């Protein structure tokens, strides 16, 4: 593989990891806390889903939200009431905090994608 192709591949991998961390950080910070179980329940992975079984709408939000990463970004939470929190049933956080975290990931990709191509 040529040096430029390896540089591009590494840049994409780095961007994927950084984006996953950004999404995880944003969603975790915005998850309402009572016992801390919902916040601690988040798992994020690239390529394949790991961790808990994604529930209901929280999974639908993540599955339906393409943020441009090869192989996909999987956000899961096995807490049975995560869907209710995402729908705004807590006064601590507005509805859609998962969606907002994924949008932060999309914005991060847009802001950083040009740097990959300039570096190659």
Secondary structure as UniProt FT lines:
FT   HELIX           3..30
FT   HELIX           37..40
FT   STRAND          42..46
FT   HELIX           56..63
FT   TURN            70..71
FT   STRAND          73..77
FT   TURN            80..81
FT   HELIX           82..86
FT   TURN            87..88
FT   TURN            91..92
FT   TURN            95..96
FT   HELIX           97..119
//
